[in-house]
């Protein structure tokens, strides 16, 4: 089991290099999901349905949310082709797969006390590899224009690591920043803070600053707050701004692009306001569907859920976030960070984020009991 967990983190560190694409990138998976599946199969035969029953008792809102998305898929089934329906349900299965994986892993943690230590080491290994590769990318490969034909944005002179997306990179660096911030590990805090700054993600800047501000204010650590604000301001000012509009913090193009994207999402939602068009069917209902990775989503996780699951799906999604907020005080900063970032980008539904946030929360607490694992 330990070897499978470490293998999962090692393959997870490959980022988009571990991407497995089929049918002209309409179906995508990742190499790290293979050992994840092996772990889930092993735990299923060991515990049968007991973890699901436990999760149903503690997290019924998760099942309601999946149920709403499933109902939306079924009701709009005959409005799409067989290929479109097959592609859509695979991504719904992935969401169920991730939720099931962590339900079984949480249950397993109650029987094997060493699991938390294994996950912690896995996150540390992943963090070391991510830091090394991200800084190598920033200095030696600061331009993704050669991958435009695969649908990736150029992200000139910005840190995107192996995620090939600065918003996802900022979310990952921010998650790991919080993970090590909680453990007072200054070297990792500094490295992920630097990586976070070099993504030049303005929405991420704002969210992190607000969270740290309230954290220090609530603990009345005013001196530390001033130190952080000064460090943040100095880091932003001295961060290299080599070339490209992406490093210009006053850029307006991305704002207008997002506003147009939001308007398009609202127009699609109006056609199916209660239950939406079904999970992962966005690429089939966009009137002018772009090429690349933007074709199957919108620039907001909330708008993705609203258009695919309707108002009921969005309410279920908000309920899931609310339940995660209530798990423990240790989880609240992470939940707020990801929830806020997800207004401006598709963050919280990204597979990388789902996996890492699940692992980080599990290391800090036992979600099935609400008790700290420390």
N, C-alpha and C positions, 0 to 999 in steps of 0.2 A: 504493500500500500504506500509506504513512504517513497519508494522509488517511482511509483506512478505519479505521486504528487509533485516530486521534484522534476520529473520529466515534463509534467504539465507546465510548470513555471518556466522551464528552459525553453520549451516550444513557444510559450506565450511571449517570451522575450524577443522572438523573431518578428513580432508585429506583423506588418503587411507582407513581409517576405515569406511568412508561413501561410499566406492566403491560398486557398484552393478554389479555383473558379471553374465554372461549367456553363455551357450554353451562352457564350458571349457575355459572361460576367453577370447574368441574371440570377444565378445561384452561386453563392459563395460560402465557404466554410473556412476553418482555420485548423492548422495542424495540432494545436494544443487541445482542440475539442475531442481528438481521438482518445488520448489517455483519460480525459474527463469522462468519456462514455464508458471506458473500461472500469473506472472507479464506480460509476453509477450502477453498472451491471453487477459488479461484485457486491456492493452494498444492498442491492435489491434482493439478491439471493440469500444474503445473510439476514436481513431484517424484514423482508417481504414488504407489506404495505404499512407497517407500523410508523415509519417516519412521516408518511403522507397523512395518516390519521392524526398524528401529533401536530403536524403543521396546520391541518384543517381546524383543529381545536384552537390553536394560538393565532393563526393568520387566515381567518375565513375570507377577509377582503381580497387576498391574493386569488382565491378560487373564484370569487365573484368577478374579478377583473378578467381572468382567463375565460370564464363562462360568457361574459359579455362579448369579448372579441370572437369567441367561437360562434356565438349566435349570429353576430354580424356577418361572419364569413358564410355561414349556412344560408341565411336569408337572401344574400346577394349572389349566391353560387351560380345561378343560371344567367347572370348578366355578363359572365366572363367565360372565356374559352377554357378547355381542359388544361392546356399548358399554363395559362395564367393562374388558374385555381391551384394547380399542383405547386407552382412556384410560391404562391402566397401561403399555402398551408405549411410548407417546409419552414418558413420563417416563424410561423406561429408555433410549430413544433420546437423550434430552437428556444423560444421564450419559455415554453413549458419545460424543456430540457434543463435550462439553467436554474429555474426555480426548483425543480426536482433535485438537481445535483446538490444544491446547498441545503435543501431540506434533509436529504440523506446524510450529508456531511455533518450537519448540526447534530443529528441524532447519533451519529457515530462518535462525535466528540464527547458525548455523555458516557460512553463506554470505554473510550480510549483517551486517557488524559494527555498522552504524548502528542495528539493531533495538533493542538495549538502550537506547540514548539515546532513541529514540522512545517506548519503553514507559515510561522514567523520566519524560519530559515528560508523557506521558499520565496517569501516576499523580499527578504534581504538579498538573496541571490539575484532575483529579478531586478531589484533596485540598482545593484552594482553594474549589471550588464546594461541596463537602461541608461545610466549616467555615462558610462564609457562610450556606448554607441551614439548617444545623442550629441555629445560634444565632438566626437569624430565627424558626425554628419554636419554639424554646424560649421566647422572649419574646413572640411574637405569636400562637402557635397551640399552647398547651400542653395541649390537650384534644382527644382523638379520639372523644369520645362521639357526635358527629354522624355518625360512620362506623360505629357499632355495627351498623347494618343491613347493612353489607357484610362483617361478620365480624371487624372489628378490635377489639382490646381498647382501653379508653379511655386508659391510660397517662397519668394526670393529673399535670401539673406535672413531667414528665420529658422528657429530650431523646431523641427518636426519629428526628429528621431526616425524610428522605423514605423511610425504611425502614418506618415505621409499626409498629415493633417494637423495644422497648428492648434485648432480648437480641441481636438482629442488629446494632443500632446499636452496642452495646458491643463486639461482635466486630470490626466495621469500624473503629471508633475505635482499638481495641487493635492491630489489624493495622497501621494507619497510624502509630500511636505507635511500634511496633517498627521500622517502615520508616525513620522519621526519627530515631529513637534511634540506629540503626546509622550514621546520617550526621551525627550531632551537630548537627541543625538545631533549635536551641532554640525558636524561635517556633512551629513546627509541633508539636514535642513538647509544649509548654505548652498549645496550643489543643486538641489531641486528648486530652491528659490531662484538661483541664477538661470536655470533652464526655463523656469516659468516666465521670467522677465524676457528672455530671448525669443519666446514665441510671439511677442508683440500682439497678444490677444487682449484687446481693450476691455471686453466684457469680463474676462477672467481677472484682469487687474482690479476692476471695480469690486467684483464679488469677494475676492480674497482680502482686499483692504477693509471692506466693511465688516467681514467676519472677524478678522484679527482685531479690529477696532473694538467691537462689542465684547470680544473675549477678554481683552485686557481691562476694559472699562468695568465689566462685571466682576472681575477679580481685584479691581482697584490697583492695578499695576501700571500706574501712569508713566513711570519712568521707562518701563519696557515698551509701552505704547509709543512714546516719543522716539525711542531708539529704532523701533520697527518702521515708523513713518519716515524717519530720516533716511534709513537704509533703503527703503522702497523708493523714495524720491531720487536719491543719489544713483541707485541702480538703473532706474528708468532714464535718467539724464545721461549717464555715461555709457549705456548699452550701445554697442556699435550699430550704426545705422548706415550700412554700406550702400545699398542701391535697391530700387524697387519701391513701389507704392505701399507694399505690405508693411514696411517698417515705419511708415508715416502715421503717427498716432492721430493726426488730424484728417485722415483720409475719409472721404464721404461716399465713395463708390460702393463699398460693402454695405453701408447703411441703407442706401437706396435699393440695392439688390435685395436685401432682406425684406424691406417693406413691400416690394413687388411680390416676393415669395409669399409673404403673409397674406396679401390680398388674394393671391391665387388659391391659397389653402382655404380661406374663408368662403370663396365662391364654390369650391368643391364641397365643402361641408354643408352649405345651404341646400344642396341637392339631396342629402341624406342626413338630416340633422340629429336624429335620435340614435341610430346605430351605425352610421357611417357606411363606407363602401367595402369594409373588410380589411383585415390586417395585411399590410404589405401589397396593397393593390394601387398604390399611388401612381406608379409609373404607367398604369393602364388608364388612368382617368385624367391625367394632366393634359390640358388642351394643346400645349406646346411643350411636350416633354423634352427636356434637355438631354444631351448625351452625357455619359460619365456617371459618376457616383451620386450626383444630385438628382438623377432621374427618378429614384425610388423613395425620395424623402423630401421634407421641407426643413427650413432652417430653424426648427424648434421641435423638441420632442413632444410638446403639448399639442402643437398643430398636427403632428403625425397621428397622435392618438385621437384627436378630435375628428379628423377626416376619415380615419379608418374604423374608429369605434363609436363615433358620434358623441353626443353629450353624456350618454350613459357610460361610455368607455372612459371619457375624461374624468367623470366623477369617480369611477373605480380606480383610475390611475392616481388621482389626488388622495383617495383613501389609502392606497398602498404607500404613498409617500408619508402620509400622516401616521400610519402604523409603524413605519421605519423610524420616524421621529420619536415615537413613544417607547421604542425598544430600550433605549438607554441614553443617558446624557452624553456618553462617549460617541454615540452615532450621530448626534444632532448636527454637529458642525459639518460632517461629511454629507449628510442628507441635504442640508441647506445649500452647501457649496454646489453640489451636482444639480439640485433642483433649480437653483438660480441660473447656472450656466445653461441649462436646458431651454431657457426662454429664447436665447439667441442662437443656439445650435442644437443639433441632434446629438446630445451627449449621453443622457442617462439610459437610452435604449441601445447604445452601441455595445457590441459584444465584449470589447476590451474593458469597458467601464463596468458592465454587469459582472464580469468575472472578478476584476480587481476589487471592486467595492464589496462584493460578497466575501472575499478572502479577508479583507481588512476588518470588516465588521465581526467576522467569526473569530479573528485573533483577539479582539478586544472584549467581546461578550459572547454569551450563548443565546442566540436569538430565540430558541425554543423554550428557554426558561426565563430570559430577561435578566439573567445574573451574569456578573462579570466573571470571566475566566481567569482573571488575574489572581 
